[in-house]
Amino acid sequence: MVTRLTNSRTFSILFYLVLAVYIASFSFVLVSDPDFGWHLRYGEEVMLRGKLLTKDAFSHSFSGTEPIATEWLVEVAYFLIYTKLSLLHLALISSLFTTLAFFLPLVFIRGDKILKFMIASWAVLGSANVLAVGARPQNSSLVFFSLLLLLLFEFSKKIKIIYLLPIPLLILIWANAHPAYLLGITLIFLFLLTEIFYFLIINKRRITAKKILVFTFIFGLSVAFSTIKPSGQNGINSLKDNLTLMLPLNLATKLSNYGEARLIIGEYLPPAYANVSGILFFMGLIYSVLLFIDLPLYDKNHLRNFLLLLGIIYFSTLLRRNVPVFFMLFIILSLVYSKEFLGKMEIDKMAKKFSILIPYLNLTVICIMIVVILTKIPGNFQTILKNSKSESIYCETLKYPCGAIEYIKKEKPKGNMFNTYTWGAYLVWVLRDYPVFMHGRFPDLDVLHDYQKVTSLSPEWEDILTKYQIGWMLLPRNEMLENVITMKGVWKEVYSDDRAIILFKN
């Protein structure tokens, strides 16, 4: 009876439904991206003006410089969802997109249910550190990357042009949603190159010259579509900054402000391996390479997939934010190659001896997923639902200086503000009348250097405050910093609580 149940279509539908919610339970969290406030404000400005901002209007220190505006489509969507609906809806929709990225290859590529559960768990747990940030524009890239991989793999497998047709439109949307579309362009080029190589050198019968020409046209159209963006965006500067995220740190620092920024922004650092997610990521790297042991790399698919794997490993070990991108590919390669790999290890022979237990294991897998869902989602749902239409949950949960902000709104201080880097994006959203000194989307490296000199109390810190005409400071509690700044009597404390202190210039 159990065997008949687990082999039924109804059970398969139930398995995939539970699997989708299981994956979603790891990404359904309250937003904790420190740039989230900036994204909301930028989305609002685009809606109000009907065009992209060509000059930074949110700060006084680098006012007039070109802002980083490569994610405007997602930012507009965030603003509309957050203001028209609630933070709860934004968390749900963001979680849905992230879930789709992991879920689609698990549905469309064949494999045993137990294997799919294990691979899905490996992938989401290995990506947990990134997924815990919640709603962020990068989540859209995960969906686009997953879709593009599936389309290209299906084309390579069946050589049907229909799988290529959606690609230019996908690239068009992706290019206006997140700068990782460059990875998509590279991916298309790799698949095209391998098809051309094998057509010319090895097997002309598998794919016709006509289809090679159509594929080439699709690639060119995708590149052209990636340049279609609203007026006001400097494509050259944007491309230069994005390319620095693909280069080794020592080379990136010579080319762009983004390069040196990678030294202080956590998500631009290499992955950390001393935690559960880091260990799973490292194990995933090893396993994915082992899948190609003894495979004939002269085969078009094997060679291309191995080169693709090496490229993604490079990007994901370069920046920790790219770890989920690795797991998108990991899911597909594991489903495609694990059966053959485990067969060579003779693990499948052992599994056949216990084949009678497989139906029961399938039921156990669903039970495990349900337990995880019931453990994770209700708590997260309550956290987000509570006051989800209020600004307080956003402020309180991320430990922003809520009390200090209310004081500023009441007292209306004069002069320019100096603020800490991690609060900048939130202040951009809630303190509309006060341009910030620093926020997470800074395009000016000189301002970053000046900021570091002040916060480290270098000898010229007072001159820097004078240079920017700072009239008041909003800082996190730091006894040494407070004592040094107020020592000469030039600055006085006007507000303090357990999170922040406000200093006015006498």
C-alpha positions as MATLAB code, in Angstrom:
seq = 'MVTRLTNSRTFSILFYLVLAVYIASFSFVLVSDPDFGWHLRYGEEVMLRGKLLTKDAFSHSFSGTEPIATEWLVEVAYFLIYTKLSLLHLALISSLFTTLAFFLPLVFIRGDKILKFMIASWAVLGSANVLAVGARPQNSSLVFFSLLLLLLFEFSKKIKIIYLLPIPLLILIWANAHPAYLLGITLIFLFLLTEIFYFLIINKRRITAKKILVFTFIFGLSVAFSTIKPSGQNGINSLKDNLTLMLPLNLATKLSNYGEARLIIGEYLPPAYANVSGILFFMGLIYSVLLFIDLPLYDKNHLRNFLLLLGIIYFSTLLRRNVPVFFMLFIILSLVYSKEFLGKMEIDKMAKKFSILIPYLNLTVICIMIVVILTKIPGNFQTILKNSKSESIYCETLKYPCGAIEYIKKEKPKGNMFNTYTWGAYLVWVLRDYPVFMHGRFPDLDVLHDYQKVTSLSPEWEDILTKYQIGWMLLPRNEMLENVITMKGVWKEVYSDDRAIILFKN';
ca = [
       0.000    0.000    0.000;
       2.807    2.421    0.894;
       4.578    1.590   -2.373;
       1.419    2.266   -4.367;
       0.895    5.548   -2.517;
       4.430    6.878   -3.038;
       4.381    5.952   -6.726;
       1.124    7.810   -7.360;
       0.826   11.129   -9.172;
      -0.884   12.622   -6.132;
       2.117   11.831   -3.960;
       4.458   13.447   -6.496;
       2.376   16.622   -6.496;
       2.363   16.608   -2.698;
       6.126   16.079   -2.602;
       6.844   19.064   -4.860;
       4.398   21.312   -3.017;
       6.004   20.473    0.320;
       9.471   20.820   -1.217;
       8.619   24.333   -2.461;
       7.386   25.447    0.961;
      10.407   23.766    2.562;
      12.781   25.821    0.399;
      10.726   28.963    1.063;
      11.071   28.473    4.810;
      14.767   29.319    4.528;
      14.224   32.563    2.606;
      11.028   33.851    4.228;
      12.677   36.293    6.632;
      12.450   39.930    7.577;
      14.619   42.148    5.398;
      18.040   42.831    6.873;
      19.853   44.248    3.844;
      21.525   47.470    5.090;
      20.880   49.070    1.660;
      17.143   48.363    1.742;
      16.192   51.930    2.684;
      18.179   53.297   -0.253;
      16.427   50.866   -2.609;
      13.031   52.072   -1.381;
      13.953   55.739   -1.739;
      15.448   55.275   -5.188;
      12.366   53.378   -6.344;
      10.218   56.231   -5.051;
      12.297   58.847   -6.873;
      12.051   56.933  -10.155;
       8.270   56.758   -9.763;
       8.001   60.469   -8.985;
      10.358   61.668  -11.730;
       9.576   59.067  -14.355;
      13.281   58.588  -15.065;
      16.518   57.450  -13.416;
      18.450   59.853  -11.226;
      21.582   61.135  -12.933;
      22.901   62.844   -9.799;
      23.006   61.652   -6.213;
      20.365   63.552   -4.232;
      20.543   61.620   -0.964;
      23.886   62.791    0.426;
      25.745   66.065    0.879;
      29.271   64.633    0.761;
      29.071   63.279   -2.797;
      26.029   65.187   -3.990;
      26.019   65.545   -7.754;
      27.984   62.385   -8.504;
      26.386   59.615  -10.537;
      24.513   57.175   -8.267;
      24.667   53.418   -8.638;
      21.435   52.760  -10.549;
      21.672   49.260  -11.982;
      18.726   47.782  -10.063;
      15.991   50.357  -10.718;
      13.364   47.855  -11.862;
      13.516   45.876   -8.617;
      13.718   49.083   -6.575;
      10.505   50.404   -8.123;
       8.820   47.068   -7.395;
      10.053   47.144   -3.775;
       8.764   50.672   -3.284;
       5.309   49.850   -4.669;
       4.947   46.630   -2.681;
       6.226   48.172    0.547;
       4.061   51.320    0.372;
       0.914   49.911   -1.273;
       0.889   46.633    0.641;
       3.277   45.916    3.518;
       6.634   44.558    4.584;
       4.955   41.161    4.990;
       3.943   41.096    1.321;
       7.432   42.158    0.289;
       8.966   39.338    2.344;
       6.519   36.830    0.834;
       7.134   37.902   -2.774;
      10.899   38.004   -2.307;
      10.796   34.549   -0.745;
       8.717   33.295   -3.691;
      11.342   34.499   -6.194;
      14.184   32.931   -4.234;
      12.246   29.681   -3.913;
      11.649   29.586   -7.669;
      15.376   29.838   -8.319;
      16.078   26.671   -6.323;
      12.809   24.900   -7.135;
      12.690   25.088  -10.955;
      15.664   22.785  -11.683;
      14.415   20.328   -9.053;
      11.097   20.078  -10.909;
      12.252   20.015  -14.528;
      15.270   17.712  -14.211;
      14.603   14.055  -13.512;
      15.847   12.435  -10.342;
      14.833   10.406   -7.308;
      12.788   12.239   -4.721;
      15.202   11.379   -1.923;
      18.120   12.684   -3.991;
      16.221   15.873   -4.782;
      15.464   16.426   -1.107;
      19.119   15.926   -0.177;
      20.357   18.238   -2.941;
      17.764   20.901   -2.095;
      18.703   20.771    1.593;
      22.398   20.959    0.754;
      21.809   23.976   -1.495;
      19.567   26.047    0.794;
      21.602   25.315    3.912;
      24.804   26.113    2.042;
      23.249   29.411    0.921;
      21.647   30.177    4.294;
      24.003   33.027    5.197;
      23.015   34.913    2.034;
      19.323   33.967    2.113;
      19.053   35.273    5.686;
      19.406   38.836    4.363;
      15.869   38.634    2.954;
      14.551   40.880    0.185;
      17.297   42.308   -1.998;
      17.741   42.917   -5.749;
      20.222   40.062   -6.038;
      17.366   37.584   -5.452;
      16.035   38.439   -8.913;
      19.369   37.412  -10.428;
      19.073   33.964   -8.876;
      15.758   33.431  -10.688;
      17.077   34.721  -14.012;
      20.237   32.630  -13.724;
      18.242   29.492  -12.901;
      15.840   30.070  -15.817;
      18.672   30.756  -18.240;
      20.539   27.622  -17.177;
      17.444   25.482  -17.711;
      16.750   26.979  -21.153;
      20.331   26.507  -22.313;
      20.600   22.966  -20.938;
      17.316   22.017  -22.623;
      18.488   23.491  -25.930;
      21.787   21.636  -25.707;
      19.948   18.419  -24.953;
      17.170   18.630  -27.574;
      18.591   21.185  -30.086;
      15.251   22.959  -30.378;
      15.269   26.683  -31.133;
      12.143   27.239  -29.056;
      14.293   27.102  -25.894;
      16.386   30.036  -27.131;
      13.519   32.372  -28.029;
      12.763   33.688  -24.491;
      16.416   34.474  -23.772;
      16.682   38.041  -25.195;
      13.590   39.155  -23.246;
      14.953   37.515  -20.103;
      18.257   39.384  -20.543;
      16.414   42.677  -21.142;
      14.577   42.401  -17.812;
      17.642   41.079  -16.008;
      19.843   43.961  -17.212;
      17.464   46.454  -15.591;
      17.038   44.432  -12.413;
      20.578   43.539  -11.358;
      24.137   43.864  -12.768;
      24.710   40.100  -12.643;
      23.142   39.950  -16.117;
      26.776   40.010  -17.301;
      27.054   36.489  -15.943;
      24.071   35.560  -18.111;
      25.701   37.003  -21.235;
      28.847   35.012  -20.445;
      26.778   31.870  -19.967;
      25.076   32.218  -23.361;
      28.450   32.816  -25.032;
      29.926   29.651  -23.473;
      27.062   27.481  -24.706;
      27.255   29.059  -28.178;
      31.021   28.594  -28.337;
      30.830   24.894  -27.483;
      28.104   24.322  -30.095;
      30.201   26.072  -32.770;
      33.357   24.193  -31.791;
      31.743   20.778  -31.953;
      29.925   21.630  -35.163;
      33.176   22.600  -36.877;
      35.501   19.987  -35.393;
      33.634   16.896  -34.278;
      29.994   16.328  -35.245;
      28.204   18.307  -37.944;
      25.170   16.054  -37.930;
      23.921   16.802  -34.431;
      23.245   20.505  -35.057;
      22.771   22.262  -38.414;
      24.500   25.405  -39.591;
      21.106   27.120  -39.673;
      20.588   26.511  -35.966;
      24.111   27.727  -35.216;
      23.276   30.961  -37.052;
      20.006   31.335  -35.132;
      21.849   30.759  -31.839;
      24.434   33.390  -32.841;
      21.626   35.821  -33.701;
      19.963   35.150  -30.319;
      23.255   35.866  -28.570;
      23.742   39.138  -30.466;
      20.141   40.125  -29.770;
      20.625   39.386  -26.065;
      23.721   41.595  -25.948;
      21.812   44.366  -27.722;
      18.829   44.022  -25.384;
      21.130   44.257  -22.353;
      21.985   47.830  -23.382;
      18.336   48.952  -23.460;
      17.997   50.983  -20.282;
      16.224   54.226  -19.353;
      18.009   57.460  -20.153;
      20.175   58.760  -17.383;
      22.207   55.641  -16.745;
      25.884   55.801  -17.692;
      26.373   52.334  -19.125;
      30.174   52.596  -19.358;
      30.689   53.481  -15.695;
      28.152   50.890  -14.625;
      29.821   48.188  -16.727;
      33.257   49.117  -15.367;
      32.082   48.904  -11.747;
      30.330   45.592  -12.333;
      33.347   44.059  -14.035;
      35.470   44.838  -10.971;
      33.290   42.399   -9.032;
      34.563   39.635  -11.302;
      38.259   40.414  -10.844;
      40.774   39.474   -8.153;
      40.873   42.074   -5.397;
      44.338   43.477   -6.130;
      43.389   44.135   -9.766;
      39.886   45.421   -8.952;
      41.200   48.103   -6.590;
      43.188   49.645   -9.452;
      40.200   49.922  -11.791;
      37.269   51.225   -9.782;
      36.009   52.564   -6.470;
      34.120   49.311   -6.187;
      37.408   47.451   -5.948;
      38.536   49.089   -2.718;
      34.958   49.012   -1.415;
      35.245   45.228   -1.424;
      37.623   45.539    1.517;
      34.925   46.917    3.835;
      31.630   45.485    2.537;
      30.942   42.060    3.997;
      29.172   40.514    1.007;
      32.141   41.383   -1.241;
      34.550   39.372    0.904;
      35.362   35.704    0.188;
      33.063   33.111    1.815;
      33.605   32.170    5.439;
      34.147   28.435    5.897;
      34.048   28.199    9.703;
      30.268   27.722    9.973;
      27.652   25.226    8.779;
      26.904   27.072    5.522;
      30.597   27.509    4.792;
      31.328   23.820    5.400;
      28.439   22.771    3.141;
      29.633   25.176    0.462;
      33.152   23.759    0.617;
      31.803   20.194    0.484;
      29.645   21.234   -2.486;
      32.726   22.475   -4.321;
      34.487   19.163   -3.803;
      31.478   17.021   -4.705;
      30.692   18.970   -7.875;
      34.276   18.523   -9.127;
      34.257   14.816   -8.230;
      31.170   14.360  -10.414;
      33.436   14.782  -13.443;
      35.949   12.134  -12.375;
      36.373    9.565  -15.189;
      33.941   11.391  -17.487;
      35.167   11.817  -21.089;
      35.767   15.571  -21.309;
      35.974   15.375  -25.080;
      32.185   15.056  -24.929;
      30.670   18.475  -25.677;
      28.301   18.530  -22.715;
      30.809   17.256  -20.168;
      33.528   19.695  -21.244;
      31.186   22.695  -21.317;
      29.652   21.814  -17.963;
      33.074   21.353  -16.385;
      34.305   24.709  -17.703;
      31.091   26.333  -16.516;
      31.578   24.776  -13.089;
      35.155   26.081  -12.848;
      33.983   29.581  -13.779;
      31.176   29.587  -11.198;
      33.526   28.207   -8.549;
      35.850   31.128   -9.268;
      33.074   33.715   -8.878;
      31.534   32.107   -5.795;
      34.848   31.805   -3.954;
      35.717   35.394   -4.912;
      32.594   36.963   -3.336;
      30.403   35.342   -0.698;
      27.305   36.928   -2.250;
      27.772   34.552   -5.220;
      27.482   31.370   -3.159;
      23.772   30.836   -4.080;
      24.718   31.162   -7.774;
      27.068   28.219   -7.323;
      24.272   26.184   -5.776;
      21.972   26.945   -8.747;
      24.471   25.121  -10.958;
      25.212   22.552   -8.237;
      21.568   21.436   -8.229;
      21.525   20.843  -11.983;
      24.899   19.084  -12.154;
      24.070   16.897   -9.155;
      20.786   15.782  -10.721;
      22.435   15.112  -14.074;
      25.588   13.326  -12.893;
      24.968   11.910   -9.400;
      23.411    8.639  -10.547;
      26.403    7.787  -12.732;
      28.862    8.979  -10.095;
      27.239    6.994   -7.284;
      27.082    3.990   -9.605;
      30.847    4.080  -10.029;
      31.193    4.288   -6.260;
      28.883    1.219   -6.076;
      26.631    3.095   -3.682;
      23.656    2.382   -5.933;
      24.229   -1.362   -5.452;
      23.908   -0.951   -1.718;
      20.789    1.157   -2.235;
      19.188   -1.586   -4.353;
      19.540   -4.031   -1.460;
      17.308   -1.766    0.590;
      14.959   -0.777   -2.242;
      12.019   -2.068   -0.240;
      12.576    0.810    2.172;
      12.473    3.560   -0.488;
       8.689    4.180   -0.254;
       9.026    4.575    3.508;
      12.023    6.873    3.064;
       9.977    9.024    0.672;
       7.297    9.379    3.315;
       9.968   10.154    5.914;
      11.414   12.869    3.698;
       8.034   14.605    3.455;
       7.588   14.351    7.224;
      11.027   15.894    7.812;
      10.235   18.781    5.479;
       6.894   19.410    7.185;
       8.580   19.480   10.602;
      11.143   22.020    9.351;
       8.372   24.133    7.811;
       6.361   24.147   11.038;
       9.488   25.033   12.985;
      10.633   27.948   10.829;
       7.733   29.653    9.065;
       5.237   30.403   11.893;
       7.843   32.303   13.931;
       9.055   34.303   10.945;
       5.491   34.989    9.854;
       4.535   36.370   13.260;
       7.648   38.542   13.397;
       6.937   40.090   10.030;
       3.158   40.310   10.492;
       3.429   42.212   13.754;
       3.179   45.900   12.888;
       4.071   45.012    9.279;
       2.540   48.254    8.010;
       4.486   50.252   10.546;
       7.974   51.671   10.146;
       8.769   50.528   13.687;
       9.301   46.846   12.861;
      11.808   47.753   10.156;
      13.651   50.091   12.514;
      13.500   47.989   15.676;
      14.341   44.628   14.129;
      17.490   45.933   12.450;
      18.489   47.919   15.568;
      18.517   51.295   13.871;
      18.580   54.452   16.063;
      14.787   54.750   16.277;
      14.720   57.082   19.294;
      17.423   59.327   17.873;
      15.543   59.616   14.585;
      12.404   60.792   16.400;
      14.513   63.363   18.255;
      15.945   64.670   14.969;
      12.486   65.006   13.433;
      11.352   66.992   16.467;
      14.377   69.251   16.994;
      15.251   69.835   13.305;
      19.026   70.352   13.696;
      20.912   72.762   11.416;
      23.934   72.023    9.254;
      25.183   68.883    7.556;
      24.938   65.470    9.194;
      27.724   62.987    9.864;
      26.402   59.436   10.225;
      27.733   55.921   10.467;
      27.966   53.920    7.234;
      25.595   51.081    8.220;
      22.747   53.480    9.067;
      23.043   55.609    5.941;
      20.588   53.811    3.652;
      17.898   53.704    6.335;
      18.362   57.406    7.081;
      17.973   58.118    3.343;
      14.495   56.577    3.608;
      13.260   58.064    6.911;
      15.025   61.465    7.118;
      14.063   63.036    3.801;
      15.100   66.570    4.807;
      18.619   65.610    5.895;
      21.101   64.430    3.256;
      23.413   61.837    4.782;
      27.205   61.868    4.873;
      27.595   58.208    3.939;
      25.374   55.413    2.679;
      26.023   51.957    1.269;
      25.731   52.980   -2.384;
      28.612   55.439   -2.280;
      30.267   56.203   -5.629;
      33.100   58.372   -4.244;
      36.178   56.721   -2.768;
      37.558   59.987   -1.333;
      34.483   60.336    0.861;
      34.982   56.781    2.087;
      38.580   57.584    3.055;
      37.454   60.720    4.913;
      34.761   58.732    6.693;
      37.315   56.153    7.849;
      39.626   58.901    9.123;
      36.880   60.407   11.272;
      35.640   57.113   12.717;
      39.205   56.006   13.459;
      39.982   59.437   15.014;
      42.998   60.055   12.815;
      44.830   63.377   13.468;
      42.890   65.252   10.765;
      39.391   64.161   11.850;
      38.408   67.680   12.963;
      39.579   69.218    9.693;
      37.469   66.713    7.760;
      34.339   67.626    9.723;
      35.042   71.290    8.979;
      35.632   70.498    5.306;
      32.137   69.023    4.969;
      30.553   71.703    7.213;
      29.265   69.113    9.657;
      26.820   70.671   12.135;
      25.709   67.532   13.970;
      26.614   63.860   14.255;
      24.521   60.714   14.636;
      26.737   57.886   15.878;
      26.411   54.467   17.494;
      27.414   54.301   21.147;
      31.189   54.186   21.486;
      32.597   55.535   24.742;
      36.084   56.265   23.430;
      34.777   57.992   20.305;
      32.317   60.080   22.342;
      34.956   61.149   24.870;
      37.500   62.198   22.239;
      34.998   64.147   20.130;
      33.517   66.026   23.102;
      36.853   66.561   24.879;
      37.535   70.089   23.612;
      34.000   71.318   24.132;
      33.427   71.927   20.427;
      30.811   69.183   20.368;
      28.145   68.590   22.979;
      25.850   65.652   23.597;
      22.161   66.485   23.114;
      20.692   62.990   22.966;
      21.730   59.465   23.869;
      20.194   56.053   24.422;
      21.492   52.493   24.361;
      21.948   52.570   20.563;
      22.926   56.065   19.493;
      24.229   59.450   20.489;
      23.593   62.819   18.834;
      26.229   65.543   19.049;
      25.652   69.190   18.130;
      28.453   71.582   17.280;
      28.637   74.517   19.711;
];
